[in-house]
Amino acid sequence: MATPRSGILDIVIHDPQELRGLSGVSISFEMGVWRSEQFSKYLFRFLPEFALSYSERQKINDQTSVELLQRAAELVYTTKKFENRGEFGELILHALIRELFQSIPAISKIYYKDSHNLTVKGFDAVHIVQANGSFELWLGEAKFYEDINDAIGAVVGELKKHSDAQYLRQEFALITNKIDDSWEHAEKLKLLLHHDVSLDKIFDRVCIPVLLTYESEIVQNYDELKSEYELKLKAEILKYFEKFSKSDLPKDLKIHLVLFPLKSKDELIKSLHGRLEAWQNI
């Protein structure tokens, strides 16, 4: 089982598999309170590497840190209409695959926005995971939803679209153009994604981590990490994993599902938005 670096996360299930893996992760409780504020604070530790390029992060020091932290926050979005935006889902996905798989971010999609409030298309995360002397390319999808059935339906459609050969060639070209040449793995990743390399060979080294959030009655009905709570939550996660696995998924595509049950999406997103505004005004 993966060991989280933060006590704010409760790893209910962590089962990497060759074709269909599963992780179930939840936010812990403290004195009867769901720790959305603490999770929000924890999540923003990842904001600089989520929003800034590799070269820009290397410039963070005592003199530049405040300016660059503020820049990272501004790159996410600057609108008051935040309720239905997906950036926080992408940030949660980023943090969880960093925690669960010690992944390394390859590019920041947010960094290459043309305007502050633009919604960036394509994969929601581009990371690498090192294993056995080589690496896998992890191309993430995130659905920051309240309803699990809506989340599953939406992501299955995205997975079909994103496993199309023409789409992948276009996306790989865009990823290659955004790889920072000063990053230590830049040349290896560019060679893997070169247009002369067969998609079959690339697919042998690709995994799609899929984050689905949803509001859970079990999380809503408990206020501490009792064994009864964890058993019920684990059963719920396995039920939704089975539903996801029975969907019309691309057959040979390696997928790792991360289910993230919430007490209240609205509570969490308001906490995250408030923290983002605070970072924008430091």
C-alpha positions in Angstrom: 0.0 0.0 0.0 1.1 3.5 -0.8 2.0 5.6 2.3 0.8 9.2 2.0 3.3 11.9 3.1 0.4 13.7 4.7 -1.9 12.6 7.5 -4.7 14.5 5.8 -5.2 11.7 3.3 -6.6 8.3 4.0 -5.6 5.6 1.5 -8.6 3.3 1.6 -7.4 1.1 -1.3 -4.3 1.1 -3.4 -4.1 -1.8 -5.9 -1.9 -1.1 -9.0 -2.5 -3.7 -11.8 -1.1 -4.2 -15.2 -4.3 -3.2 -17.1 -6.9 -1.8 -14.6 -5.6 -0.5 -11.3 -7.5 1.2 -8.5 -6.9 3.6 -5.7 -9.5 4.9 -3.3 -8.4 8.0 -1.4 -10.4 10.2 1.1 -9.9 13.2 3.3 -9.6 12.4 7.0 -11.5 13.8 9.9 -10.4 15.8 13.0 -12.5 16.2 16.1 -15.7 15.4 14.1 -14.9 17.8 11.2 -14.1 16.8 7.6 -10.7 18.4 7.0 -11.5 20.3 3.8 -9.6 23.4 4.9 -6.5 21.3 5.8 -6.7 19.4 2.5 -6.9 22.8 0.7 -3.8 24.0 2.4 -2.0 20.7 1.7 -3.0 20.8 -2.0 -1.5 24.2 -2.6 1.9 22.9 -1.7 1.8 21.4 -5.2 0.7 24.6 -7.0 4.1 25.8 -8.2 5.0 22.6 -9.9 1.4 22.3 -11.2 1.3 25.8 -12.8 4.9 26.8 -13.5 7.5 25.5 -16.1 10.5 23.5 -14.9 12.8 26.4 -15.7 10.7 28.9 -13.9 10.6 26.6 -10.8 14.4 26.6 -10.7 14.3 30.3 -10.2 12.4 30.1 -6.9 14.6 31.5 -4.1 14.3 34.0 -1.2 14.0 36.9 -3.6 11.7 35.5 -6.2 9.4 33.1 -4.2 6.6 35.5 -3.4 6.4 36.8 -7.0 6.5 33.3 -8.5 3.9 31.9 -6.0 1.6 34.7 -6.9 2.2 34.0 -10.6 1.4 30.4 -10.2 -2.0 31.2 -8.5 -2.9 33.7 -11.3 -2.2 31.2 -14.0 -4.9 28.9 -12.7 -7.8 31.4 -13.2 -8.8 34.9 -12.1 -12.6 34.7 -12.6 -15.3 34.8 -9.9 -17.2 32.2 -11.9 -15.3 29.3 -10.5 -18.0 26.7 -9.5 -17.9 24.6 -12.6 -14.2 25.0 -13.6 -12.0 21.9 -13.7 -8.6 23.2 -12.6 -8.9 22.1 -9.0 -9.7 18.5 -10.2 -6.6 18.6 -12.3 -4.6 19.9 -9.2 -6.0 17.0 -7.1 -5.1 14.5 -9.8 -1.6 16.0 -9.9 -1.1 15.7 -6.1 -2.5 12.2 -5.8 -0.4 10.6 -8.5 2.6 12.4 -7.1 1.7 10.9 -3.7 0.7 7.4 -4.8 3.3 6.8 -7.5 6.0 9.3 -6.9 5.4 10.6 -10.4 7.4 13.5 -12.0 5.6 16.3 -13.8 6.7 16.4 -17.4 4.9 19.6 -18.5 2.5 22.1 -17.0 -0.6 22.6 -19.1 -1.6 25.6 -17.0 1.7 27.4 -17.8 1.0 27.5 -21.5 -2.5 29.1 -21.3 -3.0 31.9 -23.8 -5.2 33.8 -21.3 -5.8 33.6 -17.6 -9.3 32.1 -17.8 -8.9 29.9 -20.8 -9.9 26.2 -20.4 -7.0 24.1 -21.8 -7.9 21.1 -23.9 -6.2 17.7 -24.0 -5.0 15.5 -21.2 -5.3 16.9 -17.6 -1.8 15.8 -16.5 1.4 14.8 -18.2 3.7 13.0 -15.8 6.3 10.2 -16.0 6.6 7.3 -13.5 10.0 5.6 -13.3 10.1 1.8 -12.9 12.7 -0.9 -13.7 15.2 1.5 -15.2 12.8 3.0 -17.6 9.7 5.2 -17.3 6.0 5.2 -18.2 4.2 8.2 -19.6 1.1 9.0 -17.4 -1.5 11.0 -19.3 -4.2 12.0 -16.8 -8.0 12.6 -16.9 -9.8 14.3 -14.1 -13.6 14.8 -13.5 -14.3 17.0 -10.5 -18.0 16.0 -10.1 -20.7 15.6 -7.4 -22.4 12.5 -9.0 -20.3 9.4 -9.7 -22.5 8.2 -12.5 -22.1 11.5 -14.3 -18.4 11.4 -13.7 -18.1 7.8 -15.1 -20.2 8.7 -18.2 -18.1 11.8 -18.9 -14.7 10.2 -18.6 -15.5 7.1 -20.7 -16.3 9.4 -23.6 -13.1 11.3 -23.1 -11.1 8.0 -22.9 -12.6 6.9 -26.3 -11.7 10.2 -27.9 -8.2 10.4 -26.4 -7.3 6.8 -27.5 -7.9 7.7 -31.2 -4.6 7.4 -33.2 -5.0 10.8 -34.9 -5.8 12.6 -31.6 -2.8 11.0 -29.9 -0.4 12.0 -32.6 -1.6 15.6 -32.3 -1.5 15.6 -28.6 2.0 14.0 -28.5 3.2 16.8 -30.9 1.8 19.4 -28.5 3.4 17.8 -25.5 6.8 17.6 -27.3 6.6 21.3 -28.1 6.1 22.1 -24.4 8.8 20.0 -22.9 11.4 22.2 -21.2 14.9 21.4 -22.7 16.5 22.0 -19.3 14.5 19.2 -17.7 16.7 16.1 -17.1 14.2 13.7 -18.8 13.5 16.0 -21.8 15.5 14.1 -24.5 14.2 10.7 -23.5 10.6 11.8 -23.6 11.0 13.6 -26.9 12.5 10.4 -28.4 9.6 8.3 -27.2 7.0 10.7 -28.6 8.7 11.2 -31.9 6.4 10.8 -34.9 8.5 8.0 -36.3 7.9 5.8 -33.2 5.0 3.4 -33.6 2.0 4.1 -31.4 2.1 0.4 -30.4 5.5 1.0 -28.8 4.4 4.1 -27.1 1.3 2.4 -25.8 3.5 -0.2 -24.0 4.7 2.7 -21.9 1.5 4.7 -21.4 -0.9 4.7 -18.4 -4.0 6.8 -18.0 -4.6 7.8 -14.4 -8.3 8.7 -14.1 -9.5 10.8 -11.1 -13.2 10.8 -10.3 -14.6 12.8 -7.4 -18.1 12.3 -6.1 -20.2 13.2 -3.1 -20.5 10.1 -0.9 -23.3 9.4 1.6 -20.9 7.4 3.7 -18.5 10.3 4.1 -21.5 12.6 4.8 -22.8 10.2 7.5 -19.6 9.8 9.5 -17.3 12.1 11.4 -14.3 9.9 12.3 -12.2 7.1 10.8 -13.9 4.1 12.4 -13.3 0.6 11.1 -17.0 0.4 10.2 -16.6 3.6 8.1 -13.6 2.4 6.3 -15.2 -1.0 5.5 -18.3 0.7 4.1 -16.2 3.2 2.1 -14.1 0.5 0.7 -17.2 -1.5 -0.4 -18.5 1.7 -2.1 -15.3 2.3 -3.9 -15.1 -1.3 -5.2 -18.7 -1.0 -6.4 -18.0 2.1 -8.4 -14.7 0.5 -9.7 -16.7 -2.4 -11.0 -19.2 -0.1 -12.7 -16.3 1.8 -14.3 -14.6 -1.4 -15.4 -17.8 -2.7 -17.1 -18.0 0.5 -19.1 -17.0 0.6 -22.8 -13.3 1.3 -22.1 -10.5 1.1 -24.7 -9.5 -2.6 -24.4 -5.7 -2.5 -24.4 -5.2 0.9 -22.7 -3.7 0.7 -19.2 -5.9 2.7 -16.8 -5.5 3.4 -13.1 -8.7 4.7 -11.6 -8.5 7.0 -8.5 -11.8 7.4 -6.7 -12.0 10.4 -4.3 -15.2 10.5 -2.3 -16.2 13.8 -0.9 -18.5 15.1 1.9 -19.3 18.3 -0.1 -17.8 19.4 -3.4 -19.2 22.9 -2.8 -17.4 23.2 0.6 -14.1 22.0 -0.8 -14.2 24.2 -3.9 -15.0 27.3 -1.9 -12.1 26.6 0.4 -9.8 26.1 -2.6 -11.1 29.2 -4.3 -10.5 31.3 -1.2 -7.0 30.0 -0.9 -6.3 30.7 -4.5 -7.4 34.3 -4.1 -5.2 34.7 -1.0 -2.2 33.4 -3.0 -3.0 35.9 -5.8 -2.9 38.8 -3.4 0.2 37.9 -1.3 
